[in-house]
Amino acid sequence: MAVYTLPDLPYDYSALEPAMTGEIMQLHHDKHHAAYVKGANDTLEQLAEAGESASPTATVGLEKTLAFNLSGHVLHSIFWQNLSPDGGDRPDGELAAAISEYFGSFEAFSKRLSTATTGVQGSGWGVLGYEPLSGRLIIEQLYDHHGNVGVGSTPLLVFDAWEHAYYLQYRNVRPDYVARLWDLVNWPDVARRFADARAGTPSLPNR
């Protein structure tokens, strides 16, 4: 029985054009994201079977596989919500104040997140996160879906730097793709995630 399900996109495949083509969105959501959901569900079944095995090595590698697929599911679910055909501009209110406090200005923040995203070696993500121990905003690079992440940090804004997110349209010019993402950012969604994280009730996608 499946535990995780693929969420519907909150807009049509072509809604983010011209920054992101409908072909890319359909492949990205229906194939790549769906594969992470299936991978997470399949791995859960394998873990259950391994738990019943007498072999102490039966679960070796499965936890890492689950982390890879489940993190891919979570990050993509946030990514779709972080984007909007009516997005762009910049945040206001408490999120804007926090960005200025921790990064100096919106311009400095956007440059740092763009640099983190374009500079990911291989596949990964650039992430604006909330680190609860210090109560501050941080910028992180995620390798694949789950490496090099501050323990307990909550992703607020995620930029997908895997080639499948942009290669059909931008080829190998990742900086051009990242620059266009800023025209799509759904700042009300990011602000909601920020408020929830500070309240101790971080927004995570439904299964």
C-alpha positions as a Markdown table, in Angstrom:
| # | Residue | x | y | z |
|---|---|---|---|---|
| 1 | Met | 0.0 | 0.0 | 0.0 |
| 2 | Ala | 1.5 | 3.3 | -1.1 |
| 3 | Val | 2.3 | 5.8 | 1.7 |
| 4 | Tyr | 3.4 | 8.7 | -0.4 |
| 5 | Thr | 1.5 | 10.2 | -3.3 |
| 6 | Leu | 2.4 | 12.6 | -6.2 |
| 7 | Pro | 0.7 | 16.0 | -5.6 |
| 8 | Asp | -1.0 | 17.8 | -8.4 |
| 9 | Leu | 0.6 | 20.9 | -9.8 |
| 10 | Pro | -1.1 | 24.1 | -8.5 |
| 11 | Tyr | -1.1 | 25.4 | -12.1 |
| 12 | Asp | -1.1 | 24.1 | -15.7 |
| 13 | Tyr | 2.1 | 22.7 | -17.2 |
| 14 | Ser | 2.4 | 25.8 | -19.5 |
| 15 | Ala | 1.6 | 28.3 | -16.8 |
| 16 | Leu | 5.2 | 29.2 | -16.1 |
| 17 | Glu | 6.1 | 29.9 | -19.7 |
| 18 | Pro | 8.3 | 31.5 | -21.1 |
| 19 | Ala | 10.6 | 31.0 | -18.1 |
| 20 | Met | 9.9 | 27.3 | -17.9 |
| 21 | Thr | 8.3 | 25.4 | -20.8 |
| 22 | Gly | 5.3 | 23.1 | -20.4 |
| 23 | Glu | 7.3 | 20.2 | -21.8 |
| 24 | Ile | 9.9 | 20.6 | -19.0 |
| 25 | Met | 7.2 | 20.9 | -16.4 |
| 26 | Gln | 5.3 | 17.8 | -17.5 |
| 27 | Leu | 8.5 | 15.7 | -17.7 |
| 28 | His | 9.7 | 17.1 | -14.4 |
| 29 | His | 6.5 | 16.5 | -12.5 |
| 30 | Asp | 5.1 | 13.4 | -14.2 |
| 31 | Lys | 8.3 | 11.5 | -14.6 |
| 32 | His | 11.0 | 12.7 | -12.3 |
| 33 | His | 9.0 | 13.6 | -9.2 |
| 34 | Ala | 6.8 | 10.6 | -9.7 |
| 35 | Ala | 9.9 | 8.4 | -9.7 |
| 36 | Tyr | 10.9 | 9.7 | -6.3 |
| 37 | Val | 7.5 | 9.0 | -4.9 |
| 38 | Lys | 7.6 | 5.5 | -6.3 |
| 39 | Gly | 11.1 | 5.0 | -5.0 |
| 40 | Ala | 10.2 | 6.0 | -1.5 |
| 41 | Asn | 7.2 | 3.7 | -1.5 |
| 42 | Asp | 9.2 | 0.8 | -2.9 |
| 43 | Thr | 11.9 | 1.3 | -0.4 |
| 44 | Leu | 9.5 | 1.3 | 2.5 |
| 45 | Glu | 8.2 | -2.1 | 1.4 |
| 46 | Gln | 11.8 | -3.4 | 1.1 |
| 47 | Leu | 12.6 | -2.1 | 4.6 |
| 48 | Ala | 9.5 | -3.9 | 5.9 |
| 49 | Glu | 10.6 | -7.1 | 4.3 |
| 50 | Ala | 14.2 | -6.7 | 5.5 |
| 51 | Gly | 12.9 | -6.2 | 9.0 |
| 52 | Glu | 11.5 | -9.7 | 8.9 |
| 53 | Ser | 14.7 | -11.2 | 7.6 |
| 54 | Ala | 17.1 | -13.0 | 9.8 |
| 55 | Ser | 20.1 | -11.4 | 8.0 |
| 56 | Pro | 21.6 | -8.5 | 9.9 |
| 57 | Thr | 22.7 | -6.9 | 6.5 |
| 58 | Ala | 19.3 | -6.9 | 4.9 |
| 59 | Thr | 18.7 | -3.2 | 5.5 |
| 60 | Val | 22.1 | -2.0 | 4.5 |
| 61 | Gly | 21.8 | 0.9 | 2.1 |
| 62 | Leu | 18.0 | 1.0 | 2.2 |
| 63 | Glu | 17.8 | 3.9 | 4.7 |
| 64 | Lys | 20.0 | 6.0 | 2.4 |
| 65 | Thr | 17.8 | 5.1 | -0.6 |
| 66 | Leu | 14.7 | 6.1 | 1.4 |
| 67 | Ala | 16.4 | 9.4 | 2.4 |
| 68 | Phe | 17.2 | 10.1 | -1.3 |
| 69 | Asn | 13.8 | 9.4 | -2.6 |
| 70 | Leu | 11.8 | 10.9 | 0.2 |
| 71 | Ser | 13.9 | 14.1 | 0.2 |
| 72 | Gly | 13.4 | 14.3 | -3.5 |
| 73 | His | 9.6 | 14.1 | -3.0 |
| 74 | Val | 9.5 | 16.7 | -0.3 |
| 75 | Leu | 11.8 | 19.2 | -2.1 |
| 76 | His | 9.9 | 18.9 | -5.4 |
| 77 | Ser | 6.6 | 19.3 | -3.5 |
| 78 | Ile | 7.9 | 22.6 | -2.0 |
| 79 | Phe | 9.4 | 23.7 | -5.4 |
| 80 | Trp | 6.0 | 23.6 | -7.2 |
| 81 | Gln | 4.4 | 25.7 | -4.4 |
| 82 | Asn | 7.4 | 28.1 | -4.4 |
| 83 | Leu | 6.7 | 29.0 | -8.0 |
| 84 | Ser | 3.7 | 30.9 | -9.4 |
| 85 | Pro | 2.8 | 32.4 | -12.8 |
| 86 | Asp | 2.0 | 35.5 | -10.8 |
| 87 | Gly | 5.4 | 35.4 | -8.9 |
| 88 | Gly | 8.4 | 37.5 | -8.9 |
| 89 | Asp | 9.2 | 41.0 | -7.5 |
| 90 | Arg | 10.4 | 40.6 | -3.8 |
| 91 | Pro | 9.0 | 39.8 | -0.4 |
| 92 | Asp | 7.6 | 42.3 | 2.1 |
| 93 | Gly | 6.8 | 42.2 | 5.8 |
| 94 | Glu | 8.7 | 40.1 | 8.3 |
| 95 | Leu | 10.3 | 37.9 | 5.7 |
| 96 | Ala | 11.8 | 41.0 | 4.0 |
| 97 | Ala | 13.0 | 42.3 | 7.3 |
| 98 | Ala | 14.6 | 38.9 | 8.1 |
| 99 | Ile | 16.3 | 38.8 | 4.8 |
| 100 | Ser | 17.8 | 42.3 | 5.3 |
| 101 | Glu | 18.8 | 41.3 | 8.9 |
| 102 | Tyr | 20.7 | 38.2 | 7.9 |
| 103 | Phe | 22.0 | 39.0 | 4.4 |
| 104 | Gly | 22.2 | 42.8 | 4.4 |
| 105 | Ser | 19.8 | 43.4 | 1.6 |
| 106 | Phe | 17.5 | 41.6 | -0.8 |
| 107 | Glu | 20.1 | 42.1 | -3.6 |
| 108 | Ala | 22.8 | 40.5 | -1.5 |
| 109 | Phe | 20.5 | 37.6 | -0.6 |
| 110 | Ser | 19.4 | 36.9 | -4.2 |
| 111 | Lys | 23.0 | 37.0 | -5.3 |
| 112 | Arg | 24.0 | 34.5 | -2.6 |
| 113 | Leu | 21.2 | 32.1 | -3.3 |
| 114 | Ser | 21.8 | 32.3 | -7.1 |
| 115 | Thr | 25.5 | 31.6 | -6.5 |
| 116 | Ala | 24.7 | 28.7 | -4.2 |
| 117 | Thr | 22.4 | 27.2 | -6.8 |
| 118 | Thr | 24.5 | 27.6 | -9.9 |
| 119 | Gly | 27.6 | 26.4 | -7.9 |
| 120 | Val | 26.2 | 23.1 | -6.9 |
| 121 | Gln | 28.6 | 20.4 | -8.1 |
| 122 | Gly | 26.7 | 17.9 | -10.2 |
| 123 | Ser | 23.1 | 17.6 | -9.1 |
| 124 | Gly | 21.4 | 19.3 | -6.2 |
| 125 | Trp | 19.5 | 22.4 | -4.9 |
| 126 | Gly | 20.0 | 25.9 | -3.6 |
| 127 | Val | 17.9 | 26.5 | -0.5 |
| 128 | Leu | 16.8 | 29.3 | 1.7 |
| 129 | Gly | 16.2 | 27.7 | 5.1 |
| 130 | Tyr | 15.3 | 28.5 | 8.6 |
| 131 | Glu | 17.7 | 27.2 | 11.2 |
| 132 | Pro | 15.7 | 26.8 | 14.5 |
| 133 | Leu | 18.6 | 26.6 | 17.0 |
| 134 | Ser | 19.8 | 30.1 | 16.1 |
| 135 | Gly | 16.5 | 31.3 | 14.8 |
| 136 | Arg | 18.0 | 32.7 | 11.7 |
| 137 | Leu | 17.8 | 32.3 | 7.9 |
| 138 | Ile | 20.5 | 30.4 | 6.2 |
| 139 | Ile | 21.5 | 29.5 | 2.6 |
| 140 | Glu | 22.4 | 25.9 | 1.9 |
| 141 | Gln | 23.6 | 23.8 | -1.0 |
| 142 | Leu | 22.0 | 20.3 | -1.1 |
| 143 | Tyr | 23.9 | 17.6 | -3.0 |
| 144 | Asp | 21.5 | 15.3 | -4.8 |
| 145 | His | 18.5 | 15.7 | -2.4 |
| 146 | His | 19.7 | 15.2 | 1.1 |
| 147 | Gly | 23.4 | 15.8 | 1.5 |
| 148 | Asn | 25.2 | 18.7 | 3.3 |
| 149 | Val | 22.1 | 19.9 | 5.1 |
| 150 | Gly | 21.9 | 21.6 | 8.5 |
| 151 | Val | 20.2 | 19.2 | 10.9 |
| 152 | Gly | 16.7 | 20.5 | 11.7 |
| 153 | Ser | 16.7 | 23.3 | 9.2 |
| 154 | Thr | 13.4 | 23.9 | 7.4 |
| 155 | Pro | 13.5 | 24.7 | 3.6 |
| 156 | Leu | 11.5 | 27.8 | 2.8 |
| 157 | Leu | 12.6 | 28.5 | -0.8 |
| 158 | Val | 14.2 | 25.8 | -3.0 |
| 159 | Phe | 15.8 | 26.1 | -6.4 |
| 160 | Asp | 16.2 | 22.9 | -8.3 |
| 161 | Ala | 19.7 | 22.6 | -9.9 |
| 162 | Trp | 19.3 | 19.1 | -11.4 |
| 163 | Glu | 19.7 | 19.2 | -15.1 |
| 164 | His | 16.3 | 17.6 | -15.7 |
| 165 | Ala | 14.8 | 20.9 | -14.4 |
| 166 | Tyr | 16.2 | 23.1 | -17.2 |
| 167 | Tyr | 18.4 | 21.3 | -19.8 |
| 168 | Leu | 15.8 | 21.0 | -22.5 |
| 169 | Gln | 15.4 | 24.8 | -22.5 |
| 170 | Tyr | 18.6 | 26.2 | -21.2 |
| 171 | Arg | 21.0 | 23.5 | -22.2 |
| 172 | Asn | 24.1 | 23.7 | -19.9 |
| 173 | Val | 23.7 | 27.4 | -19.0 |
| 174 | Arg | 22.4 | 26.9 | -15.5 |
| 175 | Pro | 22.9 | 30.6 | -14.5 |
| 176 | Asp | 20.3 | 31.7 | -17.1 |
| 177 | Tyr | 17.8 | 29.3 | -15.7 |
| 178 | Val | 18.4 | 30.4 | -12.1 |
| 179 | Ala | 18.0 | 34.0 | -13.2 |
| 180 | Arg | 14.6 | 33.3 | -14.6 |
| 181 | Leu | 13.4 | 31.5 | -11.4 |
| 182 | Trp | 13.4 | 34.8 | -9.6 |
| 183 | Asp | 10.6 | 35.9 | -12.0 |
| 184 | Leu | 8.4 | 33.0 | -10.6 |
| 185 | Val | 9.0 | 33.0 | -6.9 |
| 186 | Asn | 5.8 | 32.8 | -4.9 |
| 187 | Trp | 6.7 | 35.1 | -2.0 |
| 188 | Pro | 3.5 | 34.6 | -0.1 |
| 189 | Asp | 4.2 | 30.9 | 0.0 |
| 190 | Val | 7.8 | 31.5 | 1.2 |
| 191 | Ala | 6.5 | 33.9 | 3.8 |
| 192 | Arg | 4.0 | 31.4 | 5.1 |
| 193 | Arg | 6.7 | 28.8 | 5.4 |
| 194 | Phe | 8.8 | 31.3 | 7.3 |
| 195 | Ala | 6.0 | 32.1 | 9.7 |
| 196 | Asp | 5.2 | 28.4 | 10.3 |
| 197 | Ala | 8.9 | 27.5 | 10.9 |
| 198 | Arg | 9.3 | 30.3 | 13.4 |
| 199 | Ala | 6.1 | 29.1 | 15.2 |
| 200 | Gly | 7.6 | 25.6 | 15.4 |
| 201 | Thr | 5.1 | 24.1 | 13.0 |
| 202 | Pro | 7.0 | 23.9 | 9.7 |
| 203 | Ser | 5.0 | 23.5 | 6.5 |
| 204 | Leu | 5.7 | 20.1 | 4.9 |
| 205 | Pro | 3.8 | 18.7 | 1.9 |
| 206 | Asn | 1.0 | 16.2 | 2.4 |
| 207 | Arg | 2.0 | 12.6 | 1.7 |
